[in-house]
Every structure is written in C-alpha cells, then in structure tokens.
Amino acid sequence: MQRIMLKSKIHRATVTGLELDYEGSIAIDENLMEAADMLAGEQVQVLNLNNGERFITYVIRGKRGTGQMMLNGPAARLAVLGDTIIVLAYAPMEDAEARKFKATVVKVDARNRIAKILKK
C-alpha cells in the first residue's frame, strides 16, 4: 500500500508579490526551494493563514537570496501582499517508508530567510 505523505513545507512565509498576468504558479526563492527539497515544476499546496484559502499550484524558481514568495496567475487572486502562507509538498511512499519518514520543515523569518530547518 502507498500513502501520500508530507515531504516538506515552508512554514509561515510572507507573500512578496502577486502577478495576475502569468499562466500560474508560485515563485519561491531558490534558497528556500533547496532547503525544502522542492523542485521547479513540483506540485505544491498553498495555505493562506490570513483568509483560509487552500490551493494547488506548481513551483517556479524565484531569485536566489531575495525571500521571494510570489503568487502568479489565478493564485494571485487568493492572497494580498503580506499574507502569511504555508507551502506544502507531498510524496507517495510505501507504508514501511512512510512510518519512518520525517518531513523537512523550513521555518522562515519575517523576510522569508531561513530561520530553522527541522525534520518532523
């Protein structure tokens, strides 16, 4: 049996940009992508703590070292600048692996810089 498990998350990031005239996605600072083991094109779920929106999109590379967390296309209508979001990535795993797996949690500061990386 396979289970869909949380692989990694970027916790309590701040939305830094909104670009409606784009086909879709979330642009994430490459430093955060690497810390959270997220790849360009990977499906993610975004949770907006300010308004309760939950949506699925995909990751594109944001500019390294900028703290960029920019919602593009239709997702840009689901937040405002400064909203706090959580970005989640999941992975299918066999039951035995899932029982031992620890997700990577990247906690960020108010400027979306890495504050702490945990395995939970």
Biopython code that builds the backbone (N, CA, C, O; Angstrom):
import numpy as np
from Bio.PDB.StructureBuilder import StructureBuilder

atoms = [
    (1, "MET", "N", (0.845, -1.178, 0.000)),
    (1, "MET", "CA", (0.000, 0.000, 0.000)),
    (1, "MET", "C", (0.891, 1.242, 0.000)),
    (1, "MET", "O", (1.924, 1.284, 0.668)),
    (2, "GLN", "N", (0.470, 2.246, -0.760)),
    (2, "GLN", "CA", (1.171, 3.524, -0.739)),
    (2, "GLN", "C", (0.343, 4.543, 0.025)),
    (2, "GLN", "O", (-0.887, 4.502, 0.044)),
    (3, "ARG", "N", (1.066, 5.455, 0.652)),
    (3, "ARG", "CA", (0.446, 6.576, 1.359)),
    (3, "ARG", "C", (1.014, 7.862, 0.775)),
    (3, "ARG", "O", (2.170, 7.912, 0.355)),
    (4, "ILE", "N", (0.188, 8.894, 0.754)),
    (4, "ILE", "CA", (0.656, 10.221, 0.338)),
    (4, "ILE", "C", (1.034, 10.967, 1.613)),
    (4, "ILE", "O", (0.183, 11.265, 2.451)),
    (5, "MET", "N", (2.334, 11.262, 1.744)),
    (5, "MET", "CA", (2.853, 11.842, 2.983)),
    (5, "MET", "C", (3.409, 13.242, 2.743)),
    (5, "MET", "O", (3.858, 13.564, 1.643)),
    (6, "LEU", "N", (3.373, 14.065, 3.782)),
    (6, "LEU", "CA", (4.028, 15.365, 3.722)),
    (6, "LEU", "C", (5.525, 15.124, 3.550)),
    (6, "LEU", "O", (6.148, 14.452, 4.371)),
    (7, "LYS", "N", (6.096, 15.671, 2.487)),
    (7, "LYS", "CA", (7.531, 15.544, 2.218)),
    (7, "LYS", "C", (8.285, 16.724, 2.807)),
    (7, "LYS", "O", (9.324, 16.566, 3.448)),
    (8, "SER", "N", (7.728, 17.929, 2.571)),
    (8, "SER", "CA", (8.402, 19.124, 3.061)),
    (8, "SER", "C", (7.438, 20.300, 3.094)),
    (8, "SER", "O", (6.405, 20.303, 2.424)),
    (9, "LYS", "N", (7.805, 21.301, 3.893)),
    (9, "LYS", "CA", (6.993, 22.510, 3.926)),
    (9, "LYS", "C", (7.847, 23.719, 4.248)),
    (9, "LYS", "O", (8.868, 23.640, 4.930)),
    (10, "ILE", "N", (7.380, 24.842, 3.725)),
    (10, "ILE", "CA", (7.939, 26.146, 4.082)),
    (10, "ILE", "C", (6.874, 26.784, 4.952)),
    (10, "ILE", "O", (5.758, 27.039, 4.498)),
    (11, "HIS", "N", (7.225, 27.041, 6.212)),
    (11, "HIS", "CA", (6.242, 27.405, 7.231)),
    (11, "HIS", "C", (6.220, 28.906, 7.511)),
    (11, "HIS", "O", (7.237, 29.504, 7.861)),
    (12, "ARG", "N", (5.044, 29.495, 7.350)),
    (12, "ARG", "CA", (4.764, 30.893, 7.693)),
    (12, "ARG", "C", (5.602, 31.889, 6.884)),
    (12, "ARG", "O", (6.204, 32.811, 7.436)),
    (13, "ALA", "N", (5.625, 31.681, 5.575)),
    (13, "ALA", "CA", (6.299, 32.632, 4.685)),
    (13, "ALA", "C", (5.363, 33.803, 4.393)),
    (13, "ALA", "O", (4.148, 33.697, 4.554)),
    (14, "THR", "N", (5.934, 34.896, 3.971)),
    (14, "THR", "CA", (5.184, 36.105, 3.655)),
    (14, "THR", "C", (5.094, 36.270, 2.144)),
    (14, "THR", "O", (6.104, 36.168, 1.447)),
    (15, "VAL", "N", (3.901, 36.522, 1.637)),
    (15, "VAL", "CA", (3.706, 36.767, 0.207)),
    (15, "VAL", "C", (4.384, 38.091, -0.151)),
    (15, "VAL", "O", (4.089, 39.134, 0.432)),
    (16, "THR", "N", (5.302, 38.025, -1.126)),
    (16, "THR", "CA", (6.073, 39.211, -1.502)),
    (16, "THR", "C", (5.651, 39.800, -2.838)),
    (16, "THR", "O", (6.062, 40.909, -3.181)),
    (17, "GLY", "N", (4.839, 39.079, -3.593)),
    (17, "GLY", "CA", (4.433, 39.583, -4.895)),
    (17, "GLY", "C", (3.230, 38.843, -5.433)),
    (17, "GLY", "O", (2.960, 37.702, -5.059)),
    (18, "LEU", "N", (2.506, 39.519, -6.327)),
    (18, "LEU", "CA", (1.325, 38.958, -6.987)),
    (18, "LEU", "C", (1.390, 39.382, -8.449)),
    (18, "LEU", "O", (1.536, 40.567, -8.749)),
    (19, "GLU", "N", (1.280, 38.417, -9.356)),
    (19, "GLU", "CA", (1.338, 38.729, -10.783)),
    (19, "GLU", "C", (0.203, 37.992, -11.486)),
    (19, "GLU", "O", (0.340, 36.828, -11.861)),
    (20, "LEU", "N", (-0.907, 38.680, -11.656)),
    (20, "LEU", "CA", (-2.091, 38.077, -12.258)),
    (20, "LEU", "C", (-1.849, 37.664, -13.706)),
    (20, "LEU", "O", (-2.330, 36.613, -14.130)),
    (21, "ASP", "N", (-1.121, 38.461, -14.465)),
    (21, "ASP", "CA", (-0.907, 38.189, -15.883)),
    (21, "ASP", "C", (0.242, 37.212, -16.105)),
    (21, "ASP", "O", (1.233, 37.524, -16.765)),
    (22, "TYR", "N", (0.084, 36.036, -15.541)),
    (22, "TYR", "CA", (1.050, 34.956, -15.694)),
    (22, "TYR", "C", (0.246, 33.679, -15.703)),
    (22, "TYR", "O", (-0.837, 33.634, -15.119)),
    (23, "GLU", "N", (0.735, 32.650, -16.341)),
    (23, "GLU", "CA", (-0.084, 31.451, -16.511)),
    (23, "GLU", "C", (-0.315, 30.652, -15.234)),
    (23, "GLU", "O", (-1.181, 29.777, -15.215)),
    (24, "GLY", "N", (0.411, 30.917, -14.201)),
    (24, "GLY", "CA", (0.168, 30.221, -12.938)),
    (24, "GLY", "C", (1.444, 29.835, -12.246)),
    (24, "GLY", "O", (2.496, 29.778, -12.883)),
    (25, "SER", "N", (1.386, 29.572, -10.975)),
    (25, "SER", "CA", (2.483, 29.040, -10.180)),
    (25, "SER", "C", (2.792, 29.891, -8.961)),
    (25, "SER", "O", (2.156, 30.914, -8.709)),
    (26, "ILE", "N", (3.793, 29.435, -8.210)),
    (26, "ILE", "CA", (4.341, 30.203, -7.100)),
    (26, "ILE", "C", (5.852, 30.274, -7.296)),
    (26, "ILE", "O", (6.519, 29.245, -7.400)),
    (27, "ALA", "N", (6.384, 31.483, -7.345)),
    (27, "ALA", "CA", (7.830, 31.679, -7.467)),
    (27, "ALA", "C", (8.409, 31.718, -6.058)),
    (27, "ALA", "O", (8.010, 32.533, -5.227)),
    (28, "ILE", "N", (9.357, 30.820, -5.810)),
    (28, "ILE", "CA", (9.953, 30.684, -4.475)),
    (28, "ILE", "C", (11.457, 30.889, -4.585)),
    (28, "ILE", "O", (12.103, 30.317, -5.462)),
    (29, "ASP", "N", (12.010, 31.701, -3.698)),
    (29, "ASP", "CA", (13.456, 31.911, -3.591)),
    (29, "ASP", "C", (14.160, 30.549, -3.680)),
    (29, "ASP", "O", (13.799, 29.610, -2.971)),
    (30, "GLU", "N", (15.161, 30.453, -4.554)),
    (30, "GLU", "CA", (15.861, 29.176, -4.742)),
    (30, "GLU", "C", (16.490, 28.650, -3.453)),
    (30, "GLU", "O", (16.592, 27.435, -3.286)),
    (31, "ASN", "N", (16.911, 29.515, -2.544)),
    (31, "ASN", "CA", (17.441, 29.041, -1.267)),
    (31, "ASN", "C", (16.385, 28.270, -0.489)),
    (31, "ASN", "O", (16.676, 27.236, 0.113)),
    (32, "LEU", "N", (15.155, 28.780, -0.505)),
    (32, "LEU", "CA", (14.060, 28.094, 0.189)),
    (32, "LEU", "C", (13.690, 26.795, -0.517)),
    (32, "LEU", "O", (13.414, 25.785, 0.130)),
    (33, "MET", "N", (13.685, 26.828, -1.855)),
    (33, "MET", "CA", (13.392, 25.607, -2.612)),
    (33, "MET", "C", (14.374, 24.498, -2.241)),
    (33, "MET", "O", (13.972, 23.364, -1.980)),
    (34, "GLU", "N", (15.649, 24.831, -2.219)),
    (34, "GLU", "CA", (16.666, 23.828, -1.900)),
    (34, "GLU", "C", (16.515, 23.329, -0.468)),
    (34, "GLU", "O", (16.594, 22.125, -0.222)),
    (35, "ALA", "N", (16.300, 24.228, 0.468)),
    (35, "ALA", "CA", (16.168, 23.830, 1.873)),
    (35, "ALA", "C", (14.967, 22.909, 2.073)),
    (35, "ALA", "O", (15.011, 21.992, 2.892)),
    (36, "ALA", "N", (13.894, 23.157, 1.323)),
    (36, "ALA", "CA", (12.673, 22.357, 1.452)),
    (36, "ALA", "C", (12.631, 21.204, 0.452)),
    (36, "ALA", "O", (11.624, 20.500, 0.372)),
    (37, "ASP", "N", (13.695, 20.999, -0.304)),
    (37, "ASP", "CA", (13.752, 19.937, -1.315)),
    (37, "ASP", "C", (12.556, 20.012, -2.267)),
    (37, "ASP", "O", (11.897, 19.007, -2.535)),
    (38, "MET", "N", (12.288, 21.227, -2.776)),
    (38, "MET", "CA", (11.229, 21.428, -3.767)),
    (38, "MET", "C", (11.887, 21.743, -5.104)),
    (38, "MET", "O", (12.856, 22.499, -5.172)),
    (39, "LEU", "N", (11.348, 21.153, -6.161)),
    (39, "LEU", "CA", (11.885, 21.343, -7.499)),
    (39, "LEU", "C", (10.985, 22.236, -8.337)),
    (39, "LEU", "O", (9.780, 22.319, -8.098)),
    (40, "ALA", "N", (11.576, 22.904, -9.319)),
    (40, "ALA", "CA", (10.776, 23.664, -10.277)),
    (40, "ALA", "C", (9.823, 22.688, -10.964)),
    (40, "ALA", "O", (10.232, 21.612, -11.399)),
    (41, "GLY", "N", (8.568, 23.067, -11.055)),
    (41, "GLY", "CA", (7.546, 22.220, -11.660)),
    (41, "GLY", "C", (6.848, 21.290, -10.690)),
    (41, "GLY", "O", (5.858, 20.655, -11.054)),
    (42, "GLU", "N", (7.337, 21.193, -9.468)),
    (42, "GLU", "CA", (6.725, 20.298, -8.487)),
    (42, "GLU", "C", (5.392, 20.860, -7.994)),
    (42, "GLU", "O", (5.258, 22.058, -7.745)),
    (43, "GLN", "N", (4.425, 19.978, -7.862)),
    (43, "GLN", "CA", (3.116, 20.376, -7.337)),
    (43, "GLN", "C", (3.218, 20.670, -5.852)),
    (43, "GLN", "O", (3.844, 19.924, -5.098)),
    (44, "VAL", "N", (2.596, 21.766, -5.442)),
    (44, "VAL", "CA", (2.539, 22.133, -4.026)),
    (44, "VAL", "C", (1.130, 22.590, -3.679)),
    (44, "VAL", "O", (0.359, 23.006, -4.544)),
    (45, "GLN", "N", (0.823, 22.504, -2.421)),
    (45, "GLN", "CA", (-0.422, 23.055, -1.887)),
    (45, "GLN", "C", (-0.036, 24.289, -1.077)),
    (45, "GLN", "O", (0.920, 24.262, -0.301)),
    (46, "VAL", "N", (-0.782, 25.358, -1.264)),
    (46, "VAL", "CA", (-0.514, 26.606, -0.555)),
    (46, "VAL", "C", (-1.692, 26.900, 0.361)),
    (46, "VAL", "O", (-2.845, 26.879, -0.070)),
    (47, "LEU", "N", (-1.397, 27.174, 1.623)),
    (47, "LEU", "CA", (-2.409, 27.501, 2.616)),
    (47, "LEU", "C", (-2.217, 28.947, 3.022)),
    (47, "LEU", "O", (-1.123, 29.337, 3.430)),
    (48, "ASN", "N", (-3.266, 29.748, 2.917)),
    (48, "ASN", "CA", (-3.192, 31.159, 3.289)),
    (48, "ASN", "C", (-3.774, 31.306, 4.686)),
    (48, "ASN", "O", (-4.968, 31.087, 4.893)),
    (49, "LEU", "N", (-2.932, 31.677, 5.645)),
    (49, "LEU", "CA", (-3.378, 31.799, 7.028)),
    (49, "LEU", "C", (-4.254, 33.027, 7.253)),
    (49, "LEU", "O", (-4.993, 33.081, 8.235)),
    (50, "ASN", "N", (-4.184, 34.007, 6.366)),
    (50, "ASN", "CA", (-4.963, 35.225, 6.549)),
    (50, "ASN", "C", (-6.414, 35.087, 6.110)),
    (50, "ASN", "O", (-7.301, 35.694, 6.709)),
    (51, "ASN", "N", (-6.666, 34.292, 5.067)),
    (51, "ASN", "CA", (-8.040, 34.204, 4.570)),
    (51, "ASN", "C", (-8.578, 32.781, 4.456)),
    (51, "ASN", "O", (-9.721, 32.585, 4.044)),
    (52, "GLY", "N", (-7.776, 31.798, 4.814)),
    (52, "GLY", "CA", (-8.240, 30.411, 4.800)),
    (52, "GLY", "C", (-8.194, 29.728, 3.444)),
    (52, "GLY", "O", (-8.561, 28.557, 3.346)),
    (53, "GLU", "N", (-7.756, 30.416, 2.392)),
    (53, "GLU", "CA", (-7.673, 29.799, 1.059)),
    (53, "GLU", "C", (-6.663, 28.653, 1.074)),
    (53, "GLU", "O", (-5.628, 28.728, 1.735)),
    (54, "ARG", "N", (-6.986, 27.594, 0.333)),
    (54, "ARG", "CA", (-6.090, 26.461, 0.117)),
    (54, "ARG", "C", (-6.129, 26.176, -1.368)),
    (54, "ARG", "O", (-7.211, 26.016, -1.933)),
    (55, "PHE", "N", (-4.979, 26.108, -2.016)),
    (55, "PHE", "CA", (-4.983, 25.837, -3.451)),
    (55, "PHE", "C", (-3.729, 25.073, -3.852)),
    (55, "PHE", "O", (-2.729, 25.058, -3.135)),
    (56, "ILE", "N", (-3.812, 24.444, -5.010)),
    (56, "ILE", "CA", (-2.707, 23.661, -5.553)),
    (56, "ILE", "C", (-2.152, 24.401, -6.759)),
    (56, "ILE", "O", (-2.901, 24.913, -7.591)),
    (57, "THR", "N", (-0.830, 24.450, -6.840)),
    (57, "THR", "CA", (-0.149, 25.058, -7.973)),
    (57, "THR", "C", (1.187, 24.337, -8.138)),
    (57, "THR", "O", (1.370, 23.240, -7.612)),
    (58, "TYR", "N", (2.112, 24.946, -8.860)),
    (58, "TYR", "CA", (3.435, 24.350, -9.032)),
    (58, "TYR", "C", (4.506, 25.408, -8.783)),
    (58, "TYR", "O", (4.249, 26.609, -8.867)),
    (59, "VAL", "N", (5.697, 24.938, -8.480)),
    (59, "VAL", "CA", (6.813, 25.811, -8.110)),
    (59, "VAL", "C", (7.577, 26.267, -9.352)),
    (59, "VAL", "O", (7.819, 25.484, -10.270)),
    (60, "ILE", "N", (7.951, 27.551, -9.362)),
    (60, "ILE", "CA", (8.950, 28.034, -10.307)),
    (60, "ILE", "C", (10.061, 28.703, -9.495)),
    (60, "ILE", "O", (9.843, 29.164, -8.374)),
    (61, "ARG", "N", (11.250, 28.743, -10.087)),
    (61, "ARG", "CA", (12.399, 29.323, -9.387)),
    (61, "ARG", "C", (12.230, 30.827, -9.217)),
    (61, "ARG", "O", (11.983, 31.560, -10.174)),
    (62, "GLY", "N", (12.369, 31.258, -7.984)),
    (62, "GLY", "CA", (12.432, 32.681, -7.695)),
    (62, "GLY", "C", (13.889, 33.080, -7.571)),
    (62, "GLY", "O", (14.772, 32.224, -7.529)),
    (63, "LYS", "N", (14.135, 34.345, -7.514)),
    (63, "LYS", "CA", (15.512, 34.833, -7.442)),
    (63, "LYS", "C", (16.140, 34.468, -6.095)),
    (63, "LYS", "O", (15.594, 34.744, -5.027)),
    (64, "ARG", "N", (17.302, 33.839, -6.194)),
    (64, "ARG", "CA", (18.024, 33.363, -5.003)),
    (64, "ARG", "C", (18.366, 34.512, -4.057)),
    (64, "ARG", "O", (18.835, 35.570, -4.476)),
    (65, "GLY", "N", (18.117, 34.271, -2.763)),
    (65, "GLY", "CA", (18.519, 35.219, -1.732)),
    (65, "GLY", "C", (17.605, 36.414, -1.550)),
    (65, "GLY", "O", (17.915, 37.317, -0.772)),
    (66, "THR", "N", (16.483, 36.433, -2.254)),
    (66, "THR", "CA", (15.577, 37.583, -2.183)),
    (66, "THR", "C", (14.420, 37.388, -1.216)),
    (66, "THR", "O", (13.751, 38.352, -0.844)),
    (67, "GLY", "N", (14.179, 36.143, -0.806)),
    (67, "GLY", "CA", (13.000, 35.860, 0.012)),
    (67, "GLY", "C", (11.726, 35.853, -0.812)),
    (67, "GLY", "O", (10.629, 35.914, -0.257)),
    (68, "GLN", "N", (11.855, 35.781, -2.125)),
    (68, "GLN", "CA", (10.686, 35.843, -3.000)),
    (68, "GLN", "C", (9.700, 34.713, -2.715)),
    (68, "GLN", "O", (10.075, 33.547, -2.601)),
    (69, "MET", "N", (8.441, 35.091, -2.605)),
    (69, "MET", "CA", (7.319, 34.165, -2.440)),
    (69, "MET", "C", (6.169, 34.833, -3.193)),
    (69, "MET", "O", (5.340, 35.526, -2.601)),
    (70, "MET", "N", (6.135, 34.609, -4.525)),
    (70, "MET", "CA", (5.235, 35.353, -5.389)),
    (70, "MET", "C", (4.192, 34.445, -6.018)),
    (70, "MET", "O", (4.522, 33.432, -6.635)),
    (71, "LEU", "N", (2.933, 34.818, -5.856)),
    (71, "LEU", "CA", (1.827, 34.067, -6.442)),
    (71, "LEU", "C", (1.521, 34.627, -7.819)),
    (71, "LEU", "O", (1.423, 35.840, -8.007)),
    (72, "ASN", "N", (1.373, 33.720, -8.781)),
    (72, "ASN", "CA", (1.165, 34.103, -10.172)),
    (72, "ASN", "C", (-0.135, 33.540, -10.715)),
    (72, "ASN", "O", (-0.655, 32.547, -10.205)),
    (73, "GLY", "N", (-0.660, 34.181, -11.755)),
    (73, "GLY", "CA", (-1.871, 33.715, -12.406)),
    (73, "GLY", "C", (-3.055, 33.740, -11.450)),
    (73, "GLY", "O", (-3.138, 34.622, -10.595)),
    (74, "PRO", "N", (-3.978, 32.781, -11.582)),
    (74, "PRO", "CA", (-5.180, 32.779, -10.751)),
    (74, "PRO", "C", (-4.892, 32.791, -9.245)),
    (74, "PRO", "O", (-5.672, 33.338, -8.465)),
    (75, "ALA", "N", (-3.772, 32.187, -8.843)),
    (75, "ALA", "CA", (-3.417, 32.167, -7.418)),
    (75, "ALA", "C", (-3.219, 33.574, -6.862)),
    (75, "ALA", "O", (-3.377, 33.795, -5.661)),
    (76, "ALA", "N", (-2.875, 34.520, -7.725)),
    (76, "ALA", "CA", (-2.653, 35.897, -7.285)),
    (76, "ALA", "C", (-3.928, 36.522, -6.720)),
    (76, "ALA", "O", (-3.863, 37.505, -5.982)),
    (77, "ARG", "N", (-5.072, 35.961, -7.059)),
    (77, "ARG", "CA", (-6.346, 36.469, -6.533)),
    (77, "ARG", "C", (-6.669, 35.905, -5.149)),
    (77, "ARG", "O", (-7.651, 36.308, -4.525)),
    (78, "LEU", "N", (-5.844, 34.975, -4.673)),
    (78, "LEU", "CA", (-6.149, 34.274, -3.427)),
    (78, "LEU", "C", (-5.344, 34.786, -2.237)),
    (78, "LEU", "O", (-5.357, 34.186, -1.163)),
    (79, "ALA", "N", (-4.649, 35.894, -2.439)),
    (79, "ALA", "CA", (-3.840, 36.482, -1.363)),
    (79, "ALA", "C", (-3.650, 37.967, -1.634)),
    (79, "ALA", "O", (-3.951, 38.462, -2.721)),
    (80, "VAL", "N", (-3.151, 38.659, -0.636)),
    (80, "VAL", "CA", (-2.704, 40.041, -0.794)),
    (80, "VAL", "C", (-1.263, 40.100, -0.299)),
    (80, "VAL", "O", (-0.821, 39.241, 0.464)),
    (81, "LEU", "N", (-0.545, 41.116, -0.738)),
    (81, "LEU", "CA", (0.832, 41.278, -0.284)),
    (81, "LEU", "C", (0.883, 41.262, 1.243)),
    (81, "LEU", "O", (0.069, 41.901, 1.910)),
    (82, "GLY", "N", (1.823, 40.543, 1.769)),
    (82, "GLY", "CA", (1.997, 40.479, 3.210)),
    (82, "GLY", "C", (1.269, 39.333, 3.888)),
    (82, "GLY", "O", (1.493, 39.081, 5.072)),
    (83, "ASP", "N", (0.387, 38.619, 3.156)),
    (83, "ASP", "CA", (-0.289, 37.471, 3.759)),
    (83, "ASP", "C", (0.733, 36.420, 4.177)),
    (83, "ASP", "O", (1.806, 36.314, 3.582)),
    (84, "THR", "N", (0.398, 35.655, 5.189)),
    (84, "THR", "CA", (1.241, 34.568, 5.669)),
    (84, "THR", "C", (0.736, 33.267, 5.064)),
    (84, "THR", "O", (-0.454, 32.959, 5.134)),
    (85, "ILE", "N", (1.655, 32.499, 4.464)),
    (85, "ILE", "CA", (1.281, 31.245, 3.816)),
    (85, "ILE", "C", (2.168, 30.097, 4.286)),
    (85, "ILE", "O", (3.258, 30.298, 4.823)),
    (86, "ILE", "N", (1.667, 28.907, 4.066)),
    (86, "ILE", "CA", (2.436, 27.678, 4.260)),
    (86, "ILE", "C", (2.439, 26.969, 2.917)),
    (86, "ILE", "O", (1.389, 26.836, 2.288)),
    (87, "VAL", "N", (3.600, 26.511, 2.468)),
    (87, "VAL", "CA", (3.726, 25.798, 1.200)),
    (87, "VAL", "C", (4.074, 24.352, 1.519)),
    (87, "VAL", "O", (5.074, 24.082, 2.183)),
    (88, "LEU", "N", (3.246, 23.421, 1.045)),
    (88, "LEU", "CA", (3.393, 22.005, 1.358)),
    (88, "LEU", "C", (3.679, 21.190, 0.108)),
    (88, "LEU", "O", (3.064, 21.418, -0.933)),
    (89, "ALA", "N", (4.603, 20.245, 0.197)),
    (89, "ALA", "CA", (4.868, 19.293, -0.874)),
    (89, "ALA", "C", (4.680, 17.889, -0.312)),
    (89, "ALA", "O", (5.090, 17.600, 0.812)),
    (90, "TYR", "N", (4.063, 17.027, -1.098)),
    (90, "TYR", "CA", (3.761, 15.665, -0.667)),
    (90, "TYR", "C", (4.477, 14.662, -1.575)),
    (90, "TYR", "O", (4.886, 15.006, -2.684)),
    (91, "ALA", "N", (4.623, 13.437, -1.105)),
    (91, "ALA", "CA", (5.231, 12.377, -1.912)),
    (91, "ALA", "C", (4.578, 11.039, -1.573)),
    (91, "ALA", "O", (4.253, 10.778, -0.415)),
    (92, "PRO", "N", (4.385, 10.188, -2.590)),
    (92, "PRO", "CA", (3.871, 8.846, -2.319)),
    (92, "PRO", "C", (4.988, 7.972, -1.748)),
    (92, "PRO", "O", (6.134, 8.035, -2.195)),
    (93, "MET", "N", (4.639, 7.170, -0.769)),
    (93, "MET", "CA", (5.619, 6.285, -0.135)),
    (93, "MET", "C", (4.963, 4.959, 0.193)),
    (93, "MET", "O", (3.768, 4.879, 0.479)),
    (94, "GLU", "N", (5.778, 3.929, 0.143)),
    (94, "GLU", "CA", (5.309, 2.637, 0.627)),
    (94, "GLU", "C", (5.070, 2.749, 2.132)),
    (94, "GLU", "O", (5.698, 3.560, 2.813)),
    (95, "ASP", "N", (4.176, 1.942, 2.631)),
    (95, "ASP", "CA", (3.772, 2.012, 4.032)),
    (95, "ASP", "C", (4.964, 1.978, 4.989)),
    (95, "ASP", "O", (5.029, 2.779, 5.922)),
    (96, "ALA", "N", (5.899, 1.066, 4.768)),
    (96, "ALA", "CA", (7.046, 0.936, 5.681)),
    (96, "ALA", "C", (7.894, 2.207, 5.690)),
    (96, "ALA", "O", (8.327, 2.655, 6.751)),
    (97, "GLU", "N", (8.131, 2.786, 4.517)),
    (97, "GLU", "CA", (8.906, 4.027, 4.443)),
    (97, "GLU", "C", (8.154, 5.168, 5.113)),
    (97, "GLU", "O", (8.747, 5.960, 5.845)),
    (98, "ALA", "N", (6.855, 5.256, 4.866)),
    (98, "ALA", "CA", (6.032, 6.331, 5.421)),
    (98, "ALA", "C", (6.065, 6.324, 6.949)),
    (98, "ALA", "O", (6.040, 7.385, 7.574)),
    (99, "ARG", "N", (6.120, 5.159, 7.542)),
    (99, "ARG", "CA", (6.111, 5.056, 9.003)),
    (99, "ARG", "C", (7.407, 5.579, 9.632)),
    (99, "ARG", "O", (7.427, 5.920, 10.815)),
    (100, "LYS", "N", (8.468, 5.642, 8.861)),
    (100, "LYS", "CA", (9.763, 6.099, 9.377)),
    (100, "LYS", "C", (10.156, 7.478, 8.870)),
    (100, "LYS", "O", (11.052, 8.113, 9.426)),
    (101, "PHE", "N", (9.495, 7.943, 7.819)),
    (101, "PHE", "CA", (9.892, 9.178, 7.151)),
    (101, "PHE", "C", (9.672, 10.397, 8.031)),
    (101, "PHE", "O", (8.681, 10.478, 8.758)),
    (102, "LYS", "N", (10.592, 11.338, 7.964)),
    (102, "LYS", "CA", (10.453, 12.619, 8.666)),
    (102, "LYS", "C", (10.483, 13.737, 7.621)),
    (102, "LYS", "O", (11.437, 13.868, 6.854)),
    (103, "ALA", "N", (9.437, 14.523, 7.609)),
    (103, "ALA", "CA", (9.334, 15.626, 6.660)),
    (103, "ALA", "C", (10.308, 16.741, 7.027)),
    (103, "ALA", "O", (10.659, 16.916, 8.194)),
    (104, "THR", "N", (10.736, 17.487, 6.021)),
    (104, "THR", "CA", (11.575, 18.659, 6.223)),
    (104, "THR", "C", (10.671, 19.870, 6.412)),
    (104, "THR", "O", (9.796, 20.135, 5.589)),
    (105, "VAL", "N", (10.887, 20.597, 7.494)),
    (105, "VAL", "CA", (10.118, 21.812, 7.788)),
    (105, "VAL", "C", (11.097, 22.978, 7.799)),
    (105, "VAL", "O", (12.026, 23.023, 8.605)),
    (106, "VAL", "N", (10.869, 23.928, 6.878)),
    (106, "VAL", "CA", (11.709, 25.115, 6.794)),
    (106, "VAL", "C", (10.930, 26.271, 7.403)),
    (106, "VAL", "O", (9.925, 26.722, 6.854)),
    (107, "LYS", "N", (11.410, 26.739, 8.540)),
    (107, "LYS", "CA", (10.792, 27.897, 9.182)),
    (107, "LYS", "C", (11.542, 29.134, 8.726)),
    (107, "LYS", "O", (12.770, 29.140, 8.633)),
    (108, "VAL", "N", (10.776, 30.186, 8.443)),
    (108, "VAL", "CA", (11.390, 31.409, 7.930)),
    (108, "VAL", "C", (11.083, 32.585, 8.843)),
    (108, "VAL", "O", (10.152, 32.549, 9.648)),
    (109, "ASP", "N", (11.892, 33.629, 8.697)),
    (109, "ASP", "CA", (11.657, 34.855, 9.458)),
    (109, "ASP", "C", (10.713, 35.773, 8.673)),
    (109, "ASP", "O", (10.167, 35.364, 7.648)),
    (110, "ALA", "N", (10.524, 36.975, 9.131)),
    (110, "ALA", "CA", (9.585, 37.917, 8.514)),
    (110, "ALA", "C", (9.999, 38.320, 7.097)),
    (110, "ALA", "O", (9.174, 38.824, 6.335)),
    (111, "ARG", "N", (11.268, 38.103, 6.736)),
    (111, "ARG", "CA", (11.742, 38.446, 5.390)),
    (111, "ARG", "C", (11.972, 37.197, 4.535)),
    (111, "ARG", "O", (12.669, 37.247, 3.522)),
    (112, "ASN", "N", (11.380, 36.086, 4.956)),
    (112, "ASN", "CA", (11.481, 34.804, 4.243)),
    (112, "ASN", "C", (12.909, 34.284, 4.150)),
    (112, "ASN", "O", (13.272, 33.619, 3.180)),
    (113, "ARG", "N", (13.705, 34.582, 5.146)),
    (113, "ARG", "CA", (15.036, 33.988, 5.241)),
    (113, "ARG", "C", (14.925, 32.764, 6.134)),
    (113, "ARG", "O", (14.107, 32.729, 7.053)),
    (114, "ILE", "N", (15.739, 31.775, 5.866)),
    (114, "ILE", "CA", (15.697, 30.536, 6.636)),
    (114, "ILE", "C", (16.065, 30.827, 8.086)),
    (114, "ILE", "O", (17.137, 31.360, 8.371)),
    (115, "ALA", "N", (15.165, 30.471, 8.994)),
    (115, "ALA", "CA", (15.410, 30.643, 10.424)),
    (115, "ALA", "C", (15.809, 29.313, 11.054)),
    (115, "ALA", "O", (16.653, 29.261, 11.949)),
    (116, "LYS", "N", (15.178, 28.225, 10.565)),
    (116, "LYS", "CA", (15.432, 26.918, 11.149)),
    (116, "LYS", "C", (14.951, 25.845, 10.185)),
    (116, "LYS", "O", (13.938, 26.019, 9.508)),
    (117, "ILE", "N", (15.681, 24.734, 10.125)),
    (117, "ILE", "CA", (15.260, 23.573, 9.340)),
    (117, "ILE", "C", (15.128, 22.408, 10.296)),
    (117, "ILE", "O", (16.068, 22.067, 11.014)),
    (118, "LEU", "N", (13.954, 21.799, 10.299)),
    (118, "LEU", "CA", (13.643, 20.693, 11.191)),
    (118, "LEU", "C", (13.255, 19.455, 10.401)),
    (118, "LEU", "O", (12.834, 19.553, 9.248)),
    (119, "LYS", "N", (13.395, 18.309, 11.009)),
    (119, "LYS", "CA", (12.860, 17.050, 10.480)),
    (119, "LYS", "C", (11.782, 16.603, 11.442)),
    (119, "LYS", "O", (12.049, 16.344, 12.615)),
    (120, "LYS", "N", (10.554, 16.514, 10.936)),
    (120, "LYS", "CA", (9.431, 16.121, 11.809)),
    (120, "LYS", "C", (8.687, 14.960, 11.219)),
    (120, "LYS", "O", (7.713, 14.487, 11.806)),
]
sb = StructureBuilder()
sb.init_structure("model")
sb.init_model(0)
sb.init_chain("A")
sb.init_seg("    ")
for serial, (resi, resn, name, xyz) in enumerate(atoms, 1):
    if name == "N":
        sb.init_residue(resn, " ", resi, " ")
    sb.init_atom(name, np.array(xyz, "f"), 0.0, 1.0, " ", f" {name:<3s}", serial, name[0])
structure = sb.get_structure()
